[in-house]
Amino acid sequence: MKYKIFTNPAASKYLSIQATLENCDLPQIEVQLPAWRPGRYELQNFAKNIKSFAAFGENGKNLAVQKITKDRWQIQTAGSKTIEIRYEYFANQADAGGNFVDKNLLYVNPVTCCVYVEGRITETCEVYVSGNEKQEMAGGMKAKFIDGFHHFKTDDFYHLADLPFMLSAKMQHEVYEVNDVPFHIWVAGHCEIPWDAVLEDFRKFTETQIEVFGEFPEPDFHFLLWVLPSAFYHGVEHRNSTMMVLGPDTQPFEEMYIDLLGLASHELFHAWNICKIRPAELMPYDFTKENYFKTCFVAEGITTFYGDWMLYRSGVFDENQYKRELETCYRRHFEIADNAAQSLLDSSFDLWLDGYAQAVPDRKVSVYHKGAIAAQILQFLLEKEGKSLDDVIKLMWLRFGKPFVGYTFQDYKTCCEEIIGYDLTPYFEKCISGTESLWQDVNALLEPRTLQLNKYEDGRVSLEVLT
């Protein structure tokens, strides 16, 4: 499929998209717009942003189009070998998962706005974005400017779905290297950045993460940061990039920087954990419907734990800052969901139901926060045996991530037991598939560190130093 994306930010917030299919030999084809995007496991109905949809054959002939589901169209090809699909897509979603256009910036998340043809999702994709030579394209692709278009190719639609990009003539861009791998930082929006300090901190946590796995899974990586005038905090992982949105731009950089470090470390860890170490149920992605899986506590909980732990281990966070991050995680679980009816397994499965929205009281737990606490408890158990969660996650990488074969819940449990050397059924029954409070377990691991969780009459939780 070849895509051309045109913009006229002075007159419209719509993207004009032309998707061209060649070598068609079928009397009819079905065209799908994804119903969800990787990194957020809920149906988002992107088709609601499409204003018009039409198809044309050779010589500009109008083709019959019938919408057969909310985000799927059937096109009668009338013998045409080349089919051109045209539609208008509304781009005014200023976050890390949508699309946006104004006079200064074009942000495109292809999985949300690019259609594919059923049966041809594994074919090469080409993208042409209208623009000028003064603009830079930030993202994990290798783009060239040719005849008024920024152009790049991908191996297939799955790859395109993981390639968000920003296009602007007003971006900051710096690069650092670790083990000969270039790591790019792109910044759109108003932000005064002390680059020397930032590059040193990013290099530190990147080195520490690579040490865990022994290698980086991609030839390069791109941190895309968009700083908004309004308060915001959002990040999404991708194959060799991450899109991060923070704000407000009036906030002193040193205050925003803690959020930036936390987001960047978390999303970089995803380059291994979920982008490569992926649940079997997501192999491959089915963009038409829910892809239910019970191990999001591995994908997000372990990543949440490691995101801050890597910053501490690398020396970017001092002990006091790391304690503040731990306290935030504890508060978000124990103040809100300590009595929840669902386990981590249940809440992982139900992400597709209400995982990102406020639920009825005492129903679900956060796969991020309780998942991170469960990971910390497992690390505590492993330390007693002279082992580390590093050993588990590296085994997962070598067994499932590097060969890119999906893992199951049982696979994860087996890897944990291989490393620790004994049956972990009691841990999994309590922390993962159970609903019992983990309050005492957390305080047991905190006590040797002269720390303690306390809960006050107003329900507030605090992490305090033992006296």
PyMOL commands that set and color helices and strands:
alter all, ss='L'
color gray80, all
select helices_A, chain A and resi 46-49+58-60+110-113+157-160+195-213+253-269+280-282+296-313+319-334+344-349+351-354+369-384+389-401+409-420+425-432+439-449
alter helices_A, ss='H'
color red, helices_A
select strands_A, chain A and resi 2-7+14-21+28-32+50-56+65-69+72-76+83-90+100-101+106-108+116-117+125-130+136-139+144-146+149-154+165-168+171-178+181-188+221-227+232-237+241-247+451-455+461-465
alter strands_A, ss='S'
color yellow, strands_A
deselect
rebuild
show_as cartoon
